[in-house]
Amino acid sequence: MSPASRSNVEVAESDAQIASCFCVMRELRPHIVEATFVPTIREQQKSGYVLAYLREDDRTLSVAGFRLIENLVSGRMLYVDDLVTLDGNRSEGYGKVMFEWLVQRARDEGCGYLELDSGVQRFQAHRFYLTNRMVISAHHFRLKLF
């Protein structure tokens, strides 16, 4: 079966759906705590965060967290906060299905761009993004305040 025919991407709306994303998200964000995951996602949803997940055979295999935002540089965009596929299922097409779902969602929402930041150490992710027609358009800087 192709990944597109075996996948099912949905937006996590219930607490159970959100909780089902924890094990996958933990691979990208190892500092997160299971006991506070659902309340943290609920808090982020108040500012527009959306959590999508791809399931197969009752297993969550890929997740993406994103926001619809606007700025002067890009106008309306879909900004991806989080995008990860379960380690044992990478390179099986699930990430591509999720990425294509995000691109379609951005188009449906009238966005001119899909954007994300990626840690400098994530070489495999960078290859994935470049293969999927993304370009490196900026450097990201931050200042820790506390």
Contacts in CASP RR format, 6 or more apart in sequence:
PFRMAT RR
TARGET T0000
AUTHOR 0000-0000-0000
METHOD contacts of the structure
MODEL  1
MSPASRSNVEVAESDAQIASCFCVMRELRPHIVEATFVPTIREQQKSGYV
LAYLREDDRTLSVAGFRLIENLVSGRMLYVDDLVTLDGNRSEGYGKVMFE
WLVQRARDEGCGYLELDSGVQRFQAHRFYLTNRMVISAHHFRLKLF
3 92 0 8 1.000
3 93 0 8 1.000
3 94 0 8 1.000
3 95 0 8 1.000
3 96 0 8 1.000
3 97 0 8 1.000
4 97 0 8 1.000
4 100 0 8 1.000
6 56 0 8 1.000
7 54 0 8 1.000
7 55 0 8 1.000
7 56 0 8 1.000
7 94 0 8 1.000
7 97 0 8 1.000
8 54 0 8 1.000
8 55 0 8 1.000
8 56 0 8 1.000
9 52 0 8 1.000
9 53 0 8 1.000
9 54 0 8 1.000
9 97 0 8 1.000
9 98 0 8 1.000
9 101 0 8 1.000
10 17 0 8 1.000
10 52 0 8 1.000
10 53 0 8 1.000
10 55 0 8 1.000
11 50 0 8 1.000
11 51 0 8 1.000
11 52 0 8 1.000
12 18 0 8 1.000
12 20 0 8 1.000
12 21 0 8 1.000
12 41 0 8 1.000
12 51 0 8 1.000
12 52 0 8 1.000
12 53 0 8 1.000
15 38 0 8 1.000
17 53 0 8 1.000
18 37 0 8 1.000
18 38 0 8 1.000
18 41 0 8 1.000
18 42 0 8 1.000
18 51 0 8 1.000
19 37 0 8 1.000
19 38 0 8 1.000
20 53 0 8 1.000
20 55 0 8 1.000
20 60 0 8 1.000
21 37 0 8 1.000
21 41 0 8 1.000
21 51 0 8 1.000
21 53 0 8 1.000
21 60 0 8 1.000
21 63 0 8 1.000
22 32 0 8 1.000
22 34 0 8 1.000
22 37 0 8 1.000
23 60 0 8 1.000
23 86 0 8 1.000
24 53 0 8 1.000
24 60 0 8 1.000
24 61 0 8 1.000
24 62 0 8 1.000
24 63 0 8 1.000
24 84 0 8 1.000
24 85 0 8 1.000
24 86 0 8 1.000
25 32 0 8 1.000
25 37 0 8 1.000
25 63 0 8 1.000
25 82 0 8 1.000
25 84 0 8 1.000
26 32 0 8 1.000
26 34 0 8 1.000
27 84 0 8 1.000
27 86 0 8 1.000
27 87 0 8 1.000
28 82 0 8 1.000
28 83 0 8 1.000
28 84 0 8 1.000
29 82 0 8 1.000
32 40 0 8 1.000
41 49 0 8 1.000
41 51 0 8 1.000
45 51 0 8 1.000
47 67 0 8 1.000
48 67 0 8 1.000
48 68 0 8 1.000
49 65 0 8 1.000
49 66 0 8 1.000
49 67 0 8 1.000
49 81 0 8 1.000
50 65 0 8 1.000
50 66 0 8 1.000
50 67 0 8 1.000
50 68 0 8 1.000
51 63 0 8 1.000
51 64 0 8 1.000
51 65 0 8 1.000
52 63 0 8 1.000
52 64 0 8 1.000
52 65 0 8 1.000
52 66 0 8 1.000
52 98 0 8 1.000
52 101 0 8 1.000
52 102 0 8 1.000
52 105 0 8 1.000
53 60 0 8 1.000
53 62 0 8 1.000
53 63 0 8 1.000
53 64 0 8 1.000
54 60 0 8 1.000
54 61 0 8 1.000
54 62 0 8 1.000
54 63 0 8 1.000
54 94 0 8 1.000
54 95 0 8 1.000
54 97 0 8 1.000
54 98 0 8 1.000
54 101 0 8 1.000
55 61 0 8 1.000
56 94 0 8 1.000
59 86 0 8 1.000
60 86 0 8 1.000
61 85 0 8 1.000
61 86 0 8 1.000
61 89 0 8 1.000
61 94 0 8 1.000
62 83 0 8 1.000
62 84 0 8 1.000
62 85 0 8 1.000
62 86 0 8 1.000
62 89 0 8 1.000
62 94 0 8 1.000
62 95 0 8 1.000
62 97 0 8 1.000
62 98 0 8 1.000
63 82 0 8 1.000
63 83 0 8 1.000
63 84 0 8 1.000
63 98 0 8 1.000
64 80 0 8 1.000
64 82 0 8 1.000
64 83 0 8 1.000
64 84 0 8 1.000
64 98 0 8 1.000
64 101 0 8 1.000
64 102 0 8 1.000
65 80 0 8 1.000
65 81 0 8 1.000
65 82 0 8 1.000
65 83 0 8 1.000
66 78 0 8 1.000
66 79 0 8 1.000
66 80 0 8 1.000
66 81 0 8 1.000
66 82 0 8 1.000
66 102 0 8 1.000
66 105 0 8 1.000
67 78 0 8 1.000
67 79 0 8 1.000
67 81 0 8 1.000
68 76 0 8 1.000
68 77 0 8 1.000
68 78 0 8 1.000
68 79 0 8 1.000
68 109 0 8 1.000
68 111 0 8 1.000
69 76 0 8 1.000
69 77 0 8 1.000
69 79 0 8 1.000
70 76 0 8 1.000
70 77 0 8 1.000
71 77 0 8 1.000
74 112 0 8 1.000
74 113 0 8 1.000
74 115 0 8 1.000
75 112 0 8 1.000
75 113 0 8 1.000
76 109 0 8 1.000
76 110 0 8 1.000
76 111 0 8 1.000
76 112 0 8 1.000
77 106 0 8 1.000
77 111 0 8 1.000
77 112 0 8 1.000
77 113 0 8 1.000
77 114 0 8 1.000
77 115 0 8 1.000
78 102 0 8 1.000
78 105 0 8 1.000
78 106 0 8 1.000
78 109 0 8 1.000
78 111 0 8 1.000
78 113 0 8 1.000
78 114 0 8 1.000
78 115 0 8 1.000
79 114 0 8 1.000
79 115 0 8 1.000
79 116 0 8 1.000
80 102 0 8 1.000
80 114 0 8 1.000
80 115 0 8 1.000
80 116 0 8 1.000
81 116 0 8 1.000
83 95 0 8 1.000
83 98 0 8 1.000
83 99 0 8 1.000
83 102 0 8 1.000
83 116 0 8 1.000
83 125 0 8 1.000
85 92 0 8 1.000
85 94 0 8 1.000
85 95 0 8 1.000
85 98 0 8 1.000
86 94 0 8 1.000
90 124 0 8 1.000
95 128 0 8 1.000
96 128 0 8 1.000
96 132 0 8 1.000
99 128 0 8 1.000
99 132 0 8 1.000
102 114 0 8 1.000
103 114 0 8 1.000
106 112 0 8 1.000
106 113 0 8 1.000
106 114 0 8 1.000
114 134 0 8 1.000
115 137 0 8 1.000
116 129 0 8 1.000
116 134 0 8 1.000
117 140 0 8 1.000
118 125 0 8 1.000
118 126 0 8 1.000
118 129 0 8 1.000
119 125 0 8 1.000
130 136 0 8 1.000
END
